[in-house]
């Protein structure tokens, strides 16, 4: 009996020891996460010192080391939440979002802008950065010539219509009161039309008032015609002058989105810039990657490139190009966040991000990468 009790106690102790040895593995087992990344310095990049944008290989891959503000932030979250991450590089933003929606990956790591359309498809975390869109232009590009010959043609046709409309009734009046006036309609119309054009300058209608019965009415008409003629000439002259002046001014440097007109504007496929400018009817050139857009505007393959302001500012700082100039100011403000397909995972990430916001970690990362 004592022997059996000894065996029982011994087995109990062994069992407790085994359970205690396994508890840490249960508590600290890492959750594997598949993360899709999209290059956009300073948020996600390969080593910028060794791989300038002009030489980045556009090849999707797995396990490639990444750097940047978004990656550093994710490493903090990974350590806090005990995650194990597999990185998958994407060169197409639309495909990245689609793969997340299809649950081929678990999270998107880049400066992904939060908007309503995307929120219908994927789950965003708490925003961790506020930015906006900015424009990079080629320094050799001038304003698009929005003033066309169409306005000249419009005023010319309006002038001809008004003068023709006045010539017809005046022609029939002259036929009645002037015996020598040509009887043929076309000849009479052409003479009256010519005389009316001359009358615009002189202010005198081509009609013999003394031959009319009610002279006072025609005297008033002639006086009014003089005023109308002077005013009409002044209006046409000022309008043409304004159009010509605007045409000259339109040949100056681009200073805003409005100045781009029909210029070729590069946008990254699937980006917020593409959505906004496409709705505005601009002449867009769709580009797969940010490096491709930056290089294209530098080579004047496109006239301008629109993307997130922090990314363009970082590019301008790290890879200056005398052919590229950033326009002042933002024309669309936005917020960046991570995204996932699982609302519970998004909530857990958001909780940790809020903690990082409150303890100043987000501000520290922002200062390191953008200096503000």
Rosetta blueprint (number, residue, H / E / L):
1 X L
2 X H
3 X H
4 X H
5 X H
6 X H
7 X H
8 X H
9 X H
10 X H
11 X H
12 X H
13 X H
14 X H
15 X H
16 X H
17 X H
18 X H
19 X H
20 X H
21 X H
22 X H
23 X H
24 X H
25 X H
26 X H
27 X H
28 X H
29 X L
30 X L
31 X E
32 X E
33 X E
34 X E
35 X E
36 X E
37 X E
38 X E
39 X L
40 X E
41 X L
42 X L
43 X L
44 X E
45 X E
46 X L
47 X L
48 X L
49 X L
50 X L
51 X L
52 X L
53 X H
54 X H
55 X H
56 X L
57 X L
58 X L
59 X L
60 X L
61 X L
62 X E
63 X L
64 X L
65 X L
66 X L
67 X E
68 X L
69 X H
70 X H
71 X H
72 X H
73 X H
74 X H
75 X H
76 X H
77 X H
78 X H
79 X H
80 X H
81 X H
82 X L
83 X E
84 X E
85 X E
86 X E
87 X E
88 X E
89 X E
90 X E
91 X L
92 X L
93 X H
94 X H
95 X H
96 X H
97 X H
98 X H
99 X H
100 X H
101 X H
102 X L
103 X L
104 X L
105 X L
106 X L
107 X E
108 X E
109 X E
110 X E
111 X E
112 X E
113 X E
114 X L
115 X L
116 X H
117 X H
118 X H
119 X H
120 X L
121 X L
122 X L
123 X E
124 X E
125 X L
126 X L
127 X L
128 X L
129 X E
130 X E
131 X E
132 X E
133 X E
134 X E
135 X E
136 X E
137 X E
138 X E
139 X L
140 X L
141 X L
142 X E
143 X L
144 X L
145 X L
146 X L
147 X L
148 X L
149 X H
150 X H
151 X H
152 X H
153 X H
154 X H
155 X H
156 X H
157 X H
158 X H
159 X H
160 X H
161 X H
162 X H
163 X H
164 X H
165 X H
166 X H
167 X H
168 X H
169 X H
170 X H
171 X H
172 X H
173 X H
174 X H
175 X H
176 X H
177 X H
178 X L
179 X L
180 X L
181 X L
182 X L
183 X L
184 X L
185 X H
186 X H
187 X H
188 X H
189 X H
190 X H
191 X H
192 X H
193 X H
194 X H
195 X H
196 X H
197 X H
198 X H
199 X H
200 X H
201 X H
202 X H
203 X L
204 X L
205 X L
206 X L
207 X L
208 X L
209 X H
210 X H
211 X H
212 X L
213 X L
214 X L
215 X H
216 X H
217 X H
218 X H
219 X H
220 X H
221 X H
222 X H
223 X H
224 X H
225 X H
226 X H
227 X H
228 X H
229 X H
230 X H
231 X H
232 X H
233 X H
234 X H
235 X H
236 X H
237 X H
238 X H
239 X H
240 X H
241 X H
242 X H
243 X H
244 X H
245 X H
246 X H
247 X H
248 X H
249 X H
250 X L
251 X L
252 X L
253 X E
254 X L
255 X L
256 X L
257 X H
258 X H
259 X H
260 X H
261 X L
262 X L
263 X L
264 X L
265 X E
266 X E
267 X E
268 X E
269 X L
270 X L
271 X L
272 X H
273 X H
274 X H
275 X H
276 X H
277 X H
278 X H
279 X H
280 X L
281 X L
282 X L
283 X L
284 X E
285 X E
286 X E
287 X E
288 X L
289 X L
290 X H
291 X H
292 X H
293 X H
294 X H
295 X H
296 X H
297 X H
298 X H
299 X L
300 X L
301 X L
302 X L
303 X L
304 X E
305 X E
306 X E
307 X E
308 X E
309 X H
310 X H
311 X H
312 X H
313 X H
314 X H
315 X H
316 X H
317 X H
318 X H
319 X L
320 X L
321 X L
322 X L
323 X L
324 X E
325 X E
326 X E
327 X L
328 X L
329 X L
330 X L
331 X L
332 X E
333 X E
334 X E
335 X E
336 X E
337 X E
338 X E
339 X E
340 X E
341 X L
342 X L
343 X H
344 X H
345 X H
346 X H
347 X H
348 X H
349 X H
350 X H
351 X H
352 X H
353 X H
354 X H
355 X H
356 X H
357 X H
358 X H
359 X L
360 X L
361 X H
362 X H
363 X H
364 X H
365 X H
366 X H
367 X H
368 X H
369 X H
370 X H
371 X L
372 X L
